[in-house]
Amino acid sequence: MRTVRGWFRDTTGGLPRTFWYLWTGTLINRLGSFVLVFLAIYLTQARHFSAAQAGLVMGLWGVGGAVGTTVGGTLVDRWGRRPTLLTAHLGAATMMLTLGFARPLWAVAVGALLLGTFAEAARPAFGAMMIDVVPEQDRLRAFSLNYWAINLGFACAAVLAGLAAEAGYLLLFVVDAATTLITALIIFVKVGETRRAPATGAVKGATSGPPRVGALRTIAADRVFLGFVVLNLFGALVFLQHISMLPIAMGDAGLSPATYGSVIALNGVLIVVGQLFVPRLIRGRSRSHVLALASVVMGVGFGLTAFADAAWFFGLTVLIWTLGEMLNSPSNATLIAELSPAELRGRYQGVFSLSWQVAGAVAPLLGGLVREHAGNATLWLGCAAIGVATALAHLLSGPARERRAARLRRPEVPVVPVTAVQPPAPQPAEAKVRTAPAEPVTARTPA
């Protein structure tokens, strides 16, 4: 009993109160996250759209998400974490109800586009808030706890959504909107702004005005960070097939939407049971090796879907790729936190989230095309190949990421965005003119 209590104290103790408010909001929001889980089934069975039309709608969701994360990341640094998050949640709740009542294809498509924009604009704000309030040494377990809440909510939502779909698909949209509003209320009442004022000596206007262009140039010049974003994009292209192509594959096998809900709920159940043990398992291990192993395991899990023909077999594949997801998530989250300069934290979070949104737009379209023209087996075996290739890339690029993160941890090295050249102020002849580095020295993964 003492061992269990000690483990629980080591896992949950000492985290700031603001983190727990954010954690509670995450849990409530995910308990009602019905729409995206069942959107493909809703579009093909309730709205009678073709698989290609359904893929188009889900792709537009991803396009909207790409816009949302980009704009949201900028607003987080310029406007603030709290107002960006509240605006995103209120907009998402409104668009969920609008999408639930939409009937023509064009209306559904526009609704999905705008819903993706608002829903995903919340990601950079939430990620930046988490990094703001949690000390670096506690981030691994904080992100693991948050991911645990996401999947506890997801596991319950998948089962409840399957039952709610039997009563009527409109109920999915109503409940999802309601839980989003409750989350916004928690943020409004309990969570204040977490953005810190620019440090003394930082470039004047680092969080407002012209440096916005310089910030984008800084990120564009950060090859180590962008390489990691690209690898996450490939992983996301594989992972998001469980939302777009997996329900269609299970439907072709004669399985009902309720069965899909139960099978996909295994993903959340396994994470709820085991995720809190993952930080201790991977603590002190090479993140590159952990991420490589995660990519291989996820690839194997999705690859086995090519041979699945019964509910138990589909469930087995879900359990396998979920193990990879559990290894990937906390390592991803802490690494992005360490690679995100404090002055540009929102925009770095936005660019990283952009990889998920691009995958959200491309994965259903690409998956549908491959499945239609090359067959179901080719789609899933292709996912396995991408997983292996991504693992190799993690092993090769990992040392450079760790060196970059180590340099950013040094407090004496300032990190400022690249800005337009300004006329130097008059200085003594012996003074040296300092310029911002062309590539910043950089010292940190939510689906």
KOLDOLO-130822 format. One record per residue (C-alpha): residue number from 1; residue in three letters; x, y, z. Coordinates in pm, 1 decimal, decimal comma, always signed. Layout:
seq;type;east;north;up
NUM;ALA;X;Y;Z
...
//
This chain:
seq;type;east;north;up
1;MET;+0,0;+0,0;+0,0
2;ARG;+285,0;+237,3;+84,2
3;THR;+439,3;+165,7;-255,1
4;VAL;+113,5;+256,1;-428,8
5;ARG;+80,2;+572,9;-222,7
6;GLY;+438,7;+669,5;-297,6
7;TRP;+389,1;+611,5;-668,6
8;PHE;+68,2;+817,6;-664,3
9;ARG;+242,7;+1099,5;-476,9
10;ASP;+539,0;+1094,0;-714,8
11;THR;+304,4;+1099,3;-1015,7
12;THR;+55,4;+1367,0;-910,2
13;GLY;+214,0;+1562,2;-625,7
14;GLY;+358,9;+1910,7;-645,2
15;LEU;+190,8;+2024,6;-965,9
16;PRO;+46,5;+2378,4;-966,5
17;ARG;-323,3;+2438,1;-911,0
18;THR;-365,5;+2599,0;-1252,4
19;PHE;-250,3;+2274,5;-1413,3
20;TRP;-528,8;+2084,9;-1240,2
21;TYR;-791,7;+2331,6;-1364,8
22;LEU;-660,9;+2280,1;-1717,7
23;TRP;-656,7;+1903,9;-1658,6
24;THR;-1020,3;+1908,6;-1541,8
25;GLY;-1124,4;+2109,8;-1845,5
26;THR;-947,1;+1860,4;-2071,3
27;LEU;-1124,9;+1566,1;-1910,1
28;ILE;-1470,8;+1723,0;-1936,1
29;ASN;-1414,7;+1832,4;-2295,1
30;ARG;-1293,7;+1486,7;-2399,9
31;LEU;-1583,6;+1311,5;-2227,3
32;GLY;-1805,3;+1477,5;-2486,8
33;SER;-1571,9;+1451,9;-2786,0
34;PHE;-1825,3;+1263,0;-2994,6
35;VAL;-1821,2;+1437,3;-3331,1
36;LEU;-1478,6;+1362,5;-3477,1
37;VAL;-1484,5;+1000,0;-3360,1
38;PHE;-1803,1;+925,5;-3553,4
39;LEU;-1789,8;+1185,8;-3827,8
40;ALA;-1696,2;+939,3;-4105,2
41;ILE;-1981,2;+705,2;-4008,5
42;TYR;-2223,8;+997,2;-3971,0
43;LEU;-2142,0;+1133,2;-4316,3
44;THR;-2171,6;+797,7;-4495,8
45;GLN;-2465,2;+646,1;-4307,3
46;ALA;-2678,7;+937,1;-4185,3
47;ARG;-2609,1;+1190,2;-4463,2
48;HIS;-2553,8;+920,5;-4730,0
49;PHE;-2243,3;+1083,6;-4872,3
50;SER;-1996,1;+873,4;-5068,2
51;ALA;-1661,6;+772,9;-4918,3
52;ALA;-1492,9;+1033,9;-5139,2
53;GLN;-1730,9;+1307,4;-5020,9
54;ALA;-1679,1;+1203,2;-4659,7
55;GLY;-1303,6;+1219,2;-4711,9
56;LEU;-1341,0;+1566,9;-4861,1
57;VAL;-1537,2;+1691,8;-4559,5
58;MET;-1287,1;+1546,7;-4313,5
59;GLY;-1006,0;+1690,3;-4520,6
60;LEU;-1166,2;+2034,6;-4494,7
61;TRP;-1177,2;+1987,7;-4118,6
62;GLY;-801,5;+1941,4;-4138,4
63;VAL;-760,7;+2248,8;-4360,1
64;GLY;-956,3;+2454,2;-4109,5
65;GLY;-739,3;+2312,5;-3833,7
66;ALA;-427,0;+2420,8;-4018,3
67;VAL;-560,4;+2775,4;-4034,8
68;GLY;-669,1;+2760,0;-3672,4
69;THR;-336,1;+2647,3;-3532,2
70;THR;-145,0;+2903,4;-3738,0
71;VAL;-366,6;+3195,0;-3638,2
72;GLY;-409,0;+3062,6;-3284,8
73;GLY;-33,8;+3033,5;-3234,0
74;THR;+16,7;+3395,9;-3333,6
75;LEU;-271,2;+3517,9;-3114,6
76;VAL;-133,7;+3326,2;-2817,0
77;ASP;+187,8;+3530,5;-2823,7
78;ARG;+33,1;+3862,9;-2925,7
79;TRP;-312,5;+3865,2;-2765,1
80;GLY;-271,9;+3617,1;-2479,0
81;ARG;-329,5;+3252,3;-2389,6
82;ARG;-657,8;+3297,4;-2204,6
83;PRO;-855,5;+3510,6;-2454,9
84;THR;-740,1;+3291,1;-2743,2
85;LEU;-849,9;+2974,9;-2564,0
86;LEU;-1188,1;+3116,1;-2463,7
87;THR;-1260,9;+3246,6;-2814,5
88;ALA;-1163,9;+2912,2;-2968,0
89;HIS;-1389,2;+2713,7;-2734,2
90;LEU;-1690,1;+2941,3;-2782,1
91;GLY;-1649,5;+2933,9;-3159,2
92;ALA;-1609,5;+2556,2;-3162,9
93;ALA;-1926,9;+2502,3;-2958,4
94;THR;-2124,0;+2726,0;-3195,7
95;MET;-1995,0;+2549,7;-3505,8
96;MET;-2064,0;+2203,5;-3362,6
97;LEU;-2431,6;+2286,9;-3333,6
98;THR;-2428,7;+2444,6;-3680,8
99;LEU;-2270,3;+2133,1;-3832,1
100;GLY;-2525,4;+1910,9;-3660,0
101;PHE;-2811,6;+2091,7;-3835,2
102;ALA;-2639,6;+2125,8;-4175,9
103;ARG;-2781,2;+1910,4;-4456,6
104;PRO;-2644,6;+1995,9;-4806,2
105;LEU;-2290,1;+1887,7;-4882,5
106;TRP;-2169,2;+2247,3;-4920,9
107;ALA;-2311,3;+2345,0;-4580,6
108;VAL;-2156,8;+2040,7;-4412,3
109;ALA;-1823,6;+2116,3;-4580,0
110;VAL;-1822,2;+2482,0;-4467,9
111;GLY;-1928,2;+2379,0;-4117,9
112;ALA;-1645,6;+2127,0;-4094,3
113;LEU;-1395,7;+2385,4;-4219,0
114;LEU;-1497,8;+2644,5;-3958,8
115;LEU;-1526,5;+2388,7;-3680,4
116;GLY;-1174,1;+2269,3;-3752,2
117;THR;-1052,8;+2630,5;-3742,4
118;PHE;-1198,1;+2709,3;-3399,9
119;ALA;-1138,4;+2369,6;-3240,0
120;GLU;-772,4;+2353,4;-3334,5
121;ALA;-700,3;+2718,2;-3254,3
122;ALA;-722,2;+2607,9;-2890,6
123;ARG;-422,1;+2372,7;-2920,1
124;PRO;-138,5;+2630,6;-2916,1
125;ALA;-301,3;+2821,1;-2630,9
126;PHE;-348,4;+2512,3;-2418,9
127;GLY;+1,9;+2383,6;-2488,0
128;ALA;+158,8;+2720,1;-2408,6
129;MET;-38,1;+2745,5;-2083,5
130;MET;+80,5;+2402,0;-1975,0
131;ILE;+444,4;+2493,5;-2040,4
132;ASP;+398,8;+2832,0;-1869,1
133;VAL;+268,6;+2694,5;-1540,6
134;VAL;+456,8;+2362,4;-1505,4
135;PRO;+830,0;+2368,5;-1417,9
136;GLU;+1058,8;+2192,4;-1664,0
137;GLN;+1140,6;+1905,8;-1426,9
138;ASP;+768,4;+1823,7;-1384,7
139;ARG;+657,8;+1846,4;-1748,4
140;LEU;+698,2;+1478,9;-1836,8
141;ARG;+451,3;+1364,8;-1573,4
142;ALA;+226,6;+1668,8;-1626,9
143;PHE;+191,0;+1592,9;-1997,4
144;SER;+140,4;+1224,4;-1916,5
145;LEU;-136,1;+1312,1;-1670,2
146;ASN;-301,4;+1537,4;-1926,6
147;TYR;-275,4;+1268,7;-2192,6
148;TRP;-426,3;+1024,6;-1943,2
149;ALA;-723,8;+1258,7;-1898,7
150;ILE;-762,0;+1293,5;-2276,6
151;ASN;-783,9;+919,2;-2318,6
152;LEU;-1003,6;+855,0;-2017,1
153;GLY;-1248,6;+1096,6;-2174,8
154;PHE;-1195,2;+945,1;-2518,8
155;ALA;-1258,7;+589,3;-2397,2
156;CYS;-1586,2;+691,3;-2234,8
157;ALA;-1683,0;+912,0;-2528,6
158;ALA;-1629,1;+636,1;-2786,6
159;VAL;-1864,6;+399,0;-2605,1
160;LEU;-2121,9;+667,2;-2519,6
161;ALA;-2113,8;+806,2;-2873,0
162;GLY;-2186,7;+462,9;-3013,9
163;LEU;-2494,5;+441,2;-2794,2
164;ALA;-2595,4;+801,0;-2862,8
165;ALA;-2570,7;+740,2;-3237,4
166;GLU;-2837,0;+474,8;-3202,6
167;ALA;-3069,0;+737,9;-3049,9
168;GLY;-2987,3;+1002,3;-3309,7
169;TYR;-2674,2;+1159,2;-3450,5
170;LEU;-2782,4;+1513,1;-3355,7
171;LEU;-2727,0;+1419,9;-2991,1
172;LEU;-2354,9;+1375,6;-3066,8
173;PHE;-2321,4;+1739,4;-3173,8
174;VAL;-2528,0;+1875,1;-2882,7
175;VAL;-2329,4;+1692,0;-2613,9
176;ASP;-1996,7;+1782,6;-2771,8
177;ALA;-2094,0;+2150,9;-2780,9
178;ALA;-2211,3;+2140,3;-2418,2
179;THR;-1887,0;+1994,0;-2282,3
180;THR;-1685,6;+2247,7;-2482,6
181;LEU;-1884,8;+2530,2;-2321,4
182;ILE;-1828,1;+2381,9;-1974,0
183;THR;-1454,7;+2375,5;-2040,8
184;ALA;-1465,3;+2740,2;-2148,0
185;LEU;-1647,8;+2825,1;-1824,9
186;ILE;-1377,8;+2657,5;-1614,8
187;ILE;-1107,3;+2853,8;-1795,9
188;PHE;-1304,0;+3177,7;-1757,7
189;VAL;-1360,7;+3136,4;-1383,8
190;LYS;-1045,6;+2961,9;-1261,1
191;VAL;-756,6;+3023,0;-1500,6
192;GLY;-586,4;+3358,0;-1542,5
193;GLU;-348,7;+3473,6;-1812,6
194;THR;-19,9;+3279,3;-1792,6
195;ARG;+187,4;+3468,3;-2049,4
196;ARG;+489,8;+3627,2;-1888,7
197;ALA;+616,6;+3973,4;-1972,0
198;PRO;+925,9;+3979,3;-2195,7
199;ALA;+1248,0;+3933,6;-2003,4
200;THR;+1469,1;+4233,2;-1937,6
201;GLY;+1708,1;+4278,1;-2223,5
202;ALA;+1486,7;+4109,0;-2477,8
203;VAL;+1427,8;+4274,1;-2809,3
204;LYS;+1177,3;+4552,9;-2768,6
205;GLY;+838,1;+4446,8;-2903,6
206;ALA;+924,0;+4075,4;-2902,6
207;THR;+561,4;+3987,0;-2845,9
208;SER;+393,4;+4258,2;-3048,2
209;GLY;+426,3;+4459,0;-3364,8
210;PRO;+678,8;+4396,3;-3641,4
211;PRO;+863,4;+4099,8;-3482,3
212;ARG;+577,3;+3876,8;-3598,2
213;VAL;+752,8;+3853,7;-3935,7
214;GLY;+1084,1;+3798,8;-3760,6
215;ALA;+929,8;+3520,1;-3554,7
216;LEU;+821,1;+3334,0;-3866,5
217;ARG;+1167,1;+3378,3;-4014,4
218;THR;+1318,6;+3243,1;-3693,8
219;ILE;+1101,4;+2931,2;-3707,4
220;ALA;+1170,4;+2885,7;-4078,8
221;ALA;+1543,3;+2893,0;-4003,2
222;ASP;+1512,2;+2639,9;-3719,6
223;ARG;+1595,6;+2325,4;-3916,0
224;VAL;+1615,4;+2100,9;-3611,7
225;PHE;+1265,2;+2194,7;-3500,9
226;LEU;+1116,1;+2176,9;-3850,9
227;GLY;+1272,5;+1834,2;-3905,1
228;PHE;+1096,7;+1711,5;-3594,1
229;VAL;+769,7;+1862,4;-3717,2
230;VAL;+804,0;+1673,8;-4048,3
231;LEU;+859,7;+1343,9;-3866,7
232;ASN;+550,6;+1410,1;-3656,6
233;LEU;+357,6;+1475,0;-3979,5
234;PHE;+443,3;+1129,5;-4114,1
235;GLY;+350,0;+967,6;-3783,7
236;ALA;+20,8;+1157,2;-3780,7
237;LEU;-61,6;+1044,1;-4136,2
238;VAL;-49,3;+687,0;-4008,8
239;PHE;-217,5;+747,6;-3674,6
240;LEU;-517,3;+941,3;-3811,0
241;GLN;-622,0;+647,9;-4028,6
242;HIS;-798,7;+517,3;-3718,7
243;ILE;-1050,1;+801,4;-3754,9
244;SER;-1096,7;+802,7;-4131,2
245;MET;-1026,3;+461,2;-4286,6
246;LEU;-1056,7;+223,6;-3989,8
247;PRO;-1432,9;+276,9;-3940,2
248;ILE;-1487,6;+226,9;-4313,0
249;ALA;-1278,4;-91,0;-4310,6
250;MET;-1474,4;-225,1;-4015,2
251;GLY;-1799,9;-135,9;-4188,7
252;ASP;-1692,0;-330,0;-4496,3
253;ALA;-1627,5;-626,0;-4265,8
254;GLY;-1993,3;-612,0;-4158,7
255;LEU;-1936,7;-453,2;-3818,2
256;SER;-2176,4;-191,8;-3675,6
257;PRO;-2096,6;+163,4;-3557,7
258;ALA;-2146,6;+48,0;-3198,2
259;THR;-1883,7;-222,9;-3252,3
260;TYR;-1641,9;+33,9;-3390,1
261;GLY;-1706,7;+250,0;-3083,1
262;SER;-1628,7;-40,7;-2851,1
263;VAL;-1314,5;-140,6;-3043,0
264;ILE;-1173,3;+210,9;-3063,4
265;ALA;-1254,0;+261,1;-2693,0
266;LEU;-984,5;+0,6;-2621,6
267;ASN;-735,5;+268,7;-2719,5
268;GLY;-850,3;+495,7;-2439,2
269;VAL;-889,7;+213,1;-2186,9
270;LEU;-533,9;+88,9;-2235,6
271;ILE;-393,9;+440,3;-2201,9
272;VAL;-598,3;+504,3;-1888,7
273;VAL;-467,7;+182,0;-1733,2
274;GLY;-105,9;+215,8;-1834,1
275;GLN;-15,9;+574,8;-1925,6
276;LEU;+64,2;+685,8;-1570,6
277;PHE;+336,2;+419,5;-1554,1
278;VAL;+502,9;+531,1;-1877,6
279;PRO;+701,0;+829,6;-1733,8
280;ARG;+882,5;+601,7;-1490,0
281;LEU;+940,4;+344,5;-1765,9
282;ILE;+1104,2;+589,1;-2007,9
283;ARG;+1268,0;+824,1;-1757,8
284;GLY;+1639,5;+856,7;-1828,5
285;ARG;+1617,9;+677,1;-2162,6
286;SER;+1713,4;+827,1;-2496,6
287;ARG;+1411,6;+1009,1;-2637,4
288;SER;+1526,6;+929,0;-2989,4
289;HIS;+1521,8;+557,0;-2910,5
290;VAL;+1181,7;+584,5;-2743,1
291;LEU;+1034,4;+773,5;-3039,2
292;ALA;+1185,8;+524,3;-3284,6
293;LEU;+1040,5;+229,7;-3093,2
294;ALA;+702,5;+403,3;-3077,8
295;SER;+703,0;+452,9;-3456,4
296;VAL;+779,7;+85,2;-3521,2
297;VAL;+512,7;-40,0;-3280,3
298;MET;+249,4;+192,2;-3428,9
299;GLY;+347,1;+84,5;-3779,2
300;VAL;+312,0;-283,6;-3689,3
301;GLY;-26,6;-224,6;-3528,1
302;PHE;-172,0;-44,9;-3826,9
303;GLY;-5,7;-286,0;-4068,1
304;LEU;-183,4;-583,1;-3909,8
305;THR;-516,8;-417,4;-3991,8
306;ALA;-462,7;-545,0;-4348,3
307;PHE;-541,3;-897,1;-4221,0
308;ALA;-820,5;-813,8;-3973,1
309;ASP;-1165,1;-954,1;-4049,3
310;ALA;-1336,1;-976,5;-3709,0
311;ALA;-1397,5;-748,6;-3412,4
312;TRP;-1140,2;-923,9;-3190,2
313;PHE;-872,3;-892,8;-3458,6
314;PHE;-941,9;-521,8;-3509,3
315;GLY;-928,0;-484,9;-3132,6
316;LEU;-586,4;-652,9;-3123,9
317;THR;-447,8;-409,8;-3380,7
318;VAL;-579,1;-117,0;-3177,1
319;LEU;-408,1;-245,6;-2863,2
320;ILE;-74,7;-277,6;-3046,9
321;TRP;-64,6;+68,6;-3200,9
322;THR;-190,6;+214,9;-2874,6
323;LEU;+128,0;+91,7;-2704,0
324;GLY;+326,2;+292,6;-2957,3
325;GLU;+107,1;+595,8;-2899,1
326;MET;+166,7;+572,7;-2523,1
327;LEU;+543,1;+582,1;-2574,1
328;ASN;+525,2;+858,6;-2832,7
329;SER;+304,2;+1113,8;-2659,3
330;PRO;+501,8;+1215,1;-2345,5
331;SER;+834,5;+1213,2;-2529,3
332;ASN;+687,7;+1429,9;-2804,5
333;ALA;+533,0;+1674,9;-2559,3
334;THR;+841,2;+1730,6;-2345,9
335;LEU;+1069,5;+1762,4;-2648,0
336;ILE;+851,9;+2028,5;-2810,4
337;ALA;+848,2;+2216,1;-2479,0
338;GLU;+1228,4;+2219,9;-2473,4
339;LEU;+1257,7;+2324,1;-2837,9
340;SER;+1016,5;+2618,6;-2794,3
341;PRO;+1178,9;+2952,5;-2697,7
342;ALA;+971,8;+3127,3;-2430,8
343;GLU;+926,7;+3442,3;-2642,9
344;LEU;+783,8;+3238,9;-2932,0
345;ARG;+618,6;+2957,9;-2739,5
346;GLY;+271,3;+3004,1;-2886,6
347;ARG;+395,1;+3018,1;-3244,8
348;TYR;+620,8;+2716,3;-3201,0
349;GLN;+323,1;+2528,9;-3056,3
350;GLY;+114,3;+2645,3;-3349,6
351;VAL;+364,1;+2523,7;-3609,4
352;PHE;+392,5;+2186,3;-3436,5
353;SER;+12,9;+2156,9;-3420,2
354;LEU;+6,9;+2247,4;-3788,1
355;SER;+162,7;+1909,8;-3866,0
356;TRP;-141,9;+1743,0;-3712,0
357;GLN;-377,3;+1962,6;-3910,4
358;VAL;-199,4;+1897,5;-4239,3
359;ALA;-220,3;+1528,0;-4160,3
360;GLY;-586,8;+1571,1;-4071,9
361;ALA;-649,3;+1716,2;-4417,8
362;VAL;-428,5;+1475,0;-4612,0
363;ALA;-476,8;+1145,9;-4423,9
364;PRO;-842,7;+1082,2;-4517,0
365;LEU;-792,8;+1190,6;-4876,6
366;LEU;-472,0;+992,8;-4923,4
367;GLY;-608,0;+693,5;-4735,8
368;GLY;-925,4;+693,2;-4943,3
369;LEU;-734,2;+715,8;-5270,6
370;VAL;-491,3;+437,9;-5177,5
371;ARG;-772,0;+215,1;-5055,4
372;GLU;-983,0;+275,9;-5365,9
373;HIS;-709,2;+232,4;-5625,9
374;ALA;-458,5;-2,7;-5459,7
375;GLY;-671,2;-193,9;-5210,7
376;ASN;-722,4;-219,5;-4835,8
377;ALA;-409,5;-431,1;-4774,5
378;THR;-183,4;-182,3;-4954,0
379;LEU;-311,1;+102,7;-4736,7
380;TRP;-231,9;-68,8;-4407,1
381;LEU;+97,1;-223,6;-4515,3
382;GLY;+198,0;+120,9;-4640,1
383;CYS;+133,2;+252,1;-4289,3
384;ALA;+374,7;-9,7;-4154,0
385;ALA;+643,1;+99,4;-4400,7
386;ILE;+603,8;+464,6;-4302,0
387;GLY;+638,8;+367,3;-3936,1
388;VAL;+971,5;+191,2;-3996,7
389;ALA;+1107,1;+477,3;-4209,3
390;THR;+1007,6;+733,2;-3943,6
391;ALA;+1184,5;+527,5;-3676,1
392;LEU;+1509,0;+535,1;-3871,5
393;ALA;+1476,6;+911,7;-3918,2
394;HIS;+1430,6;+959,9;-3541,9
395;LEU;+1750,9;+768,5;-3471,1
396;LEU;+1946,1;+980,1;-3719,3
397;SER;+1809,4;+1321,5;-3616,2
398;GLY;+1780,0;+1266,7;-3240,7
399;PRO;+2131,7;+1377,5;-3134,1
400;ALA;+2093,2;+1716,4;-3304,9
401;ARG;+1761,9;+1775,5;-3124,0
402;GLU;+1913,1;+1693,7;-2786,2
403;ARG;+2209,1;+1925,6;-2845,6
404;ARG;+1969,3;+2204,0;-2938,4
405;ALA;+1753,5;+2145,0;-2629,7
406;ALA;+2062,8;+2144,1;-2406,7
407;ARG;+2175,3;+2480,7;-2544,5
408;LEU;+1834,5;+2635,1;-2478,9
409;ARG;+1847,8;+2526,1;-2115,4
410;ARG;+2144,3;+2757,9;-2058,6
411;PRO;+1996,7;+3071,1;-1897,5
412;GLU;+2282,9;+3289,0;-2011,5
413;VAL;+2201,3;+3237,5;-2380,5
414;PRO;+1914,9;+3473,2;-2482,0
415;VAL;+1670,5;+3356,8;-2747,6
416;VAL;+1524,2;+3634,1;-2960,7
417;PRO;+1345,4;+3630,0;-3293,1
418;VAL;+1512,2;+3743,6;-3611,9
419;THR;+1403,6;+4100,3;-3677,0
420;ALA;+1449,4;+4352,0;-3950,7
421;VAL;+1779,4;+4537,6;-3935,4
422;GLN;+1740,3;+4856,7;-3733,9
423;PRO;+1979,9;+5155,0;-3740,8
424;PRO;+2213,4;+5109,5;-3442,8
425;ALA;+2187,0;+5349,5;-3155,3
426;PRO;+2492,4;+5569,7;-3093,6
427;GLN;+2743,8;+5376,9;-2885,5
428;PRO;+3094,8;+5434,2;-2758,0
429;ALA;+3359,9;+5350,9;-3013,5
430;GLU;+3484,4;+5055,4;-2816,2
431;ALA;+3139,6;+4897,5;-2782,2
432;LYS;+3058,9;+4600,2;-2998,4
433;VAL;+2739,1;+4599,5;-3202,9
434;ARG;+2530,6;+4297,7;-3117,3
435;THR;+2296,9;+4145,4;-3372,2
436;ALA;+2028,4;+3883,0;-3333,7
437;PRO;+2142,8;+3536,7;-3446,8
438;ALA;+2021,6;+3427,3;-3789,9
439;GLU;+1930,0;+3092,1;-3636,2
440;PRO;+1819,4;+3101,9;-3271,8
441;VAL;+1982,4;+2883,7;-3014,3
442;THR;+1689,1;+2674,5;-2907,6
443;ALA;+1642,9;+2492,4;-2561,9
444;ARG;+990,2;+2089,1;-2499,3
445;THR;+367,0;+1671,0;-2698,2
446;PRO;-249,4;+1703,6;-2748,5
447;ALA;-522,3;+1428,6;-2990,7
//
